[in-house]
Amino acid sequence: MAQSNLPNDAQWRALKTVAQENLETLLNEMQGYFDDRSERWQESKKAFEFQCKLDDLEGVISDLVDLVI
């Protein structure tokens, strides 16, 4: 007999949705930070490294979206 207090697909999908929303918020805030910097900063090595983090985060979000639960 199944117990009602055990995790289930609906709970996992809900948690996945919350995680995705939080990561998208993080991405938007980081992108806003990048966009608010000067053009000189955006062309710097530090900006390149920051952009790599943004790209990685976009990849994580994409992978999460593709995850079937």
Backbone as a printed PyTorch tensor [residue, N CA C, xyz], in Angstrom:
tensor([[[  0.8410,  -1.1720,   0.0000],
         [  0.0000,   0.0000,   0.0000],
         [  0.8950,   1.2470,   0.0000]],

        [[  0.5780,   2.2020,  -0.8540],
         [  1.3750,   3.4310,  -0.9550],
         [  1.0850,   4.3490,   0.2240]],

        [[  2.1310,   4.9860,   0.7000],
         [  1.9680,   5.9420,   1.7840],
         [  1.8490,   7.3400,   1.1960]],

        [[  0.9460,   8.1390,   1.7360],
         [  0.7080,   9.4740,   1.1970],
         [  1.8460,  10.4420,   1.4900]],

        [[  2.7000,  10.1250,   2.4580],
         [  3.7880,  11.0480,   2.7970],
         [  5.0530,  10.7990,   1.9780]],

        [[  5.0220,   9.8480,   1.0620],
         [  6.1720,   9.5910,   0.2040],
         [  6.2110,  10.6110,  -0.9290]],

        [[  7.4000,  11.0110,  -1.3270],
         [  7.4970,  11.9260,  -2.4730],
         [  6.8710,  11.2880,  -3.7140]],

        [[  6.3710,  12.1390,  -4.5900],
         [  5.7680,  11.6240,  -5.8110],
         [  6.1020,  12.5330,  -6.9860]],

        [[  5.7390,  12.0750,  -8.1680],
         [  6.0670,  12.8140,  -9.3890],
         [  5.5620,  14.2550,  -9.3570]],

        [[  4.3760,  14.4780,  -8.8590],
         [  3.8230,  15.8380,  -8.8230],
         [  4.6750,  16.7470,  -7.9370]],

        [[  5.1140,  16.2340,  -6.8010],
         [  5.9730,  17.0270,  -5.9100],
         [  7.3060,  17.3210,  -6.5790]],

        [[  7.8680,  16.3420,  -7.2460],
         [  9.1530,  16.5310,  -7.9150],
         [  9.0390,  17.5290,  -9.0550]],

        [[  7.9410,  17.4610,  -9.8080],
         [  7.7460,  18.4320, -10.8940],
         [  7.5930,  19.8450, -10.3310]],

        [[  6.8880,  19.9580,  -9.2060],
         [  6.7160,  21.2690,  -8.5710],
         [  8.0620,  21.8140,  -8.1000]],

        [[  8.8860,  20.9510,  -7.5090],
         [ 10.2140,  21.3850,  -7.0640],
         [ 11.0860,  21.7730,  -8.2500]],

        [[ 10.9770,  21.0170,  -9.3320],
         [ 11.7230,  21.3520, -10.5530],
         [ 11.3120,  22.7250, -11.0640]],

        [[ 10.0200,  23.0080, -11.0460],
         [  9.5160,  24.3040, -11.4990],
         [ 10.0660,  25.4290, -10.6360]],

        [[ 10.0760,  25.2370,  -9.3390],
         [ 10.6100,  26.2580,  -8.4250],
         [ 12.1030,  26.4630,  -8.6900]],

        [[ 12.8330,  25.3790,  -8.8760],
         [ 14.2680,  25.4860,  -9.1590],
         [ 14.4960,  26.2530, -10.4560]],

        [[ 13.7180,  25.9290, -11.4680],
         [ 13.8510,  26.6180, -12.7580],
         [ 13.5560,  28.1060, -12.6090]],

        [[ 12.4900,  28.4430, -11.9000],
         [ 12.1530,  29.8530, -11.6930],
         [ 13.2670,  30.5830, -10.9530]],

        [[ 13.8400,  29.9430,  -9.9350],
         [ 14.9310,  30.5730,  -9.1790],
         [ 16.1710,  30.7690, -10.0480]],

        [[ 16.4980,  29.7740, -10.8610],
         [ 17.6620,  29.9080, -11.7360],
         [ 17.4360,  30.9770, -12.8000]],

        [[ 16.2110,  31.0810, -13.2980],
         [ 15.9130,  32.1300, -14.2770],
         [ 15.9900,  33.5150, -13.6410]],

        [[ 15.5740,  33.6310, -12.3870],
         [ 15.7130,  34.8920, -11.6590],
         [ 17.1860,  35.2430, -11.5060]],

        [[ 17.9910,  34.2550, -11.1330],
         [ 19.4300,  34.4720, -11.0080],
         [ 20.0250,  34.9090, -12.3380]],

        [[ 19.6610,  34.2350, -13.4130],
         [ 20.1650,  34.5940, -14.7360],
         [ 19.7800,  36.0260, -15.1010]],

        [[ 18.5280,  36.3930, -14.8730],
         [ 18.0710,  37.7490, -15.2020],
         [ 18.7970,  38.8080, -14.3880]],

        [[ 19.0340,  38.5260, -13.1050],
         [ 19.7570,  39.4860, -12.2690],
         [ 21.2070,  39.6170, -12.7090]],

        [[ 21.8220,  38.4970, -13.0390],
         [ 23.2110,  38.5430, -13.5030],
         [ 23.3010,  39.2510, -14.8540]],

        [[ 22.3520,  38.9860, -15.7390],
         [ 22.3570,  39.6470, -17.0420],
         [ 22.1580,  41.1410, -16.8810]],

        [[ 21.2820,  41.5330, -15.9610],
         [ 21.0780,  42.9520, -15.6760],
         [ 22.3450,  43.6140, -15.1650]],

        [[ 23.0540,  42.8990, -14.2850],
         [ 24.3270,  43.4140, -13.7810],
         [ 25.2900,  43.6320, -14.9440]],

        [[ 25.3920,  42.6470, -15.8310],
         [ 26.2820,  42.7480, -16.9840],
         [ 25.8910,  43.9280, -17.8630]],

        [[ 24.6080,  44.0290, -18.1580],
         [ 24.1160,  45.0800, -19.0520],
         [ 24.3110,  46.4780, -18.4820]],

        [[ 24.2940,  46.5920, -17.1510],
         [ 24.4500,  47.8980, -16.5120],
         [ 25.8930,  48.3760, -16.4500]],

        [[ 26.8450,  47.5100, -16.7340],
         [ 28.2520,  47.8850, -16.7080],
         [ 28.6040,  48.6850, -17.9530]],

        [[ 29.6740,  49.4050, -17.8700],
         [ 30.1310,  50.2310, -18.9900],
         [ 30.5650,  49.3510, -20.1590]],

        [[ 30.6080,  49.9580, -21.3220],
         [ 31.0730,  49.2350, -22.5120],
         [ 32.5180,  48.7820, -22.3180]],

        [[ 33.2990,  49.6300, -21.6810],
         [ 34.6990,  49.2730, -21.4190],
         [ 34.7720,  48.0210, -20.5530]],

        [[ 33.9630,  47.9700, -19.5080],
         [ 33.9530,  46.7920, -18.6460],
         [ 33.4930,  45.5660, -19.4290]],

        [[ 32.4430,  45.7280, -20.2410],
         [ 31.8860,  44.6110, -21.0060],
         [ 32.8960,  44.0210, -21.9920]],

        [[ 33.9100,  44.7660, -22.3250],
         [ 34.9430,  44.2830, -23.2330],
         [ 36.1720,  43.7390, -22.4940]],

        [[ 36.0980,  43.7150, -21.1710],
         [ 37.2440,  43.2930, -20.3630],
         [ 37.2760,  41.7720, -20.1740]],

        [[ 38.4270,  41.3120, -19.6680],
         [ 38.5900,  39.8950, -19.3500],
         [ 37.6020,  39.4740, -18.2690]],

        [[ 37.4020,  40.3360, -17.3020],
         [ 36.4620,  40.0370, -16.2260],
         [ 35.0520,  39.8410, -16.7820]],

        [[ 34.6760,  40.6580, -17.7330],
         [ 33.3560,  40.5300, -18.3580],
         [ 33.2610,  39.2300, -19.1450]],

        [[ 34.3440,  38.8640, -19.8240],
         [ 34.3580,  37.6080, -20.5680],
         [ 34.1220,  36.4360, -19.6180]],

        [[ 34.8020,  36.4460, -18.4930],
         [ 34.6360,  35.3880, -17.4980],
         [ 33.2130,  35.3850, -16.9420]],

        [[ 32.6590,  36.5680, -16.7390],
         [ 31.2870,  36.6800, -16.2510],
         [ 30.3220,  36.1380, -17.2980]],

        [[ 30.5690,  36.4430, -18.5590],
         [ 29.7150,  35.9470, -19.6390],
         [ 29.7670,  34.4300, -19.7140]],

        [[ 30.9130,  33.8550, -19.4350],
         [ 31.0330,  32.3890, -19.4030],
         [ 30.1290,  31.8040, -18.3190]],

        [[ 30.0610,  32.4770, -17.1760],
         [ 29.1670,  32.0330, -16.1060],
         [ 27.7100,  32.1160, -16.5570]],

        [[ 27.3740,  33.1980, -17.2490],
         [ 26.0120,  33.3270, -17.7740],
         [ 25.6930,  32.2020, -18.7540]],

        [[ 26.6330,  31.9060, -19.6250],
         [ 26.4420,  30.8250, -20.5930],
         [ 26.2640,  29.4840, -19.8900]],

        [[ 27.0780,  29.2390, -18.8700],
         [ 26.9580,  27.9980, -18.1080],
         [ 25.5880,  27.9090, -17.4350]],

        [[ 25.1480,  29.0020, -16.8680],
         [ 23.8510,  29.0290, -16.1990],
         [ 22.7250,  28.7830, -17.1970]],

        [[ 22.8140,  29.3630, -18.3710],
         [ 21.8150,  29.1030, -19.4040],
         [ 21.7910,  27.6190, -19.7600]],

        [[ 22.9520,  26.9920, -19.8000],
         [ 23.0260,  25.5570, -20.0720],
         [ 22.3570,  24.7300, -18.9850]],

        [[ 22.5760,  25.1220, -17.7370],
         [ 21.9570,  24.4170, -16.6130],
         [ 20.4390,  24.5330, -16.7090]],

        [[ 19.9560,  25.7300, -16.9950],
         [ 18.5140,  25.9340, -17.1160],
         [ 17.9570,  25.1020, -18.2610]],

        [[ 18.6420,  25.0880, -19.3730],
         [ 18.1970,  24.2960, -20.5200],
         [ 18.1410,  22.8070, -20.1670]],

        [[ 19.1710,  22.3260, -19.4760],
         [ 19.1880,  20.9260, -19.0560],
         [ 18.0370,  20.6260, -18.1070]],

        [[ 17.7560,  21.5540, -17.2080],
         [ 16.6670,  21.3700, -16.2620],
         [ 15.3220,  21.3320, -16.9760]],

        [[ 15.1410,  22.2050, -17.9380],
         [ 13.8910,  22.2270, -18.7130],
         [ 13.7050,  20.8820, -19.4180]],

        [[ 14.7890,  20.3360, -19.9490],
         [ 14.7280,  19.0760, -20.6920],
         [ 14.5600,  17.8550, -19.7900]],

        [[ 14.8050,  18.0060, -18.5060],
         [ 14.7050,  16.8930, -17.5690],
         [ 13.2520,  16.4610, -17.4260]],

        [[ 13.0060,  15.2280, -17.7040],
         [ 11.6540,  14.6860, -17.6010],
         [ 11.5020,  14.0040, -16.2520]],

        [[ 10.5350,  14.4640, -15.4880],
         [ 10.2630,  13.8720, -14.1710],
         [  8.8380,  13.3580, -14.1860]]])
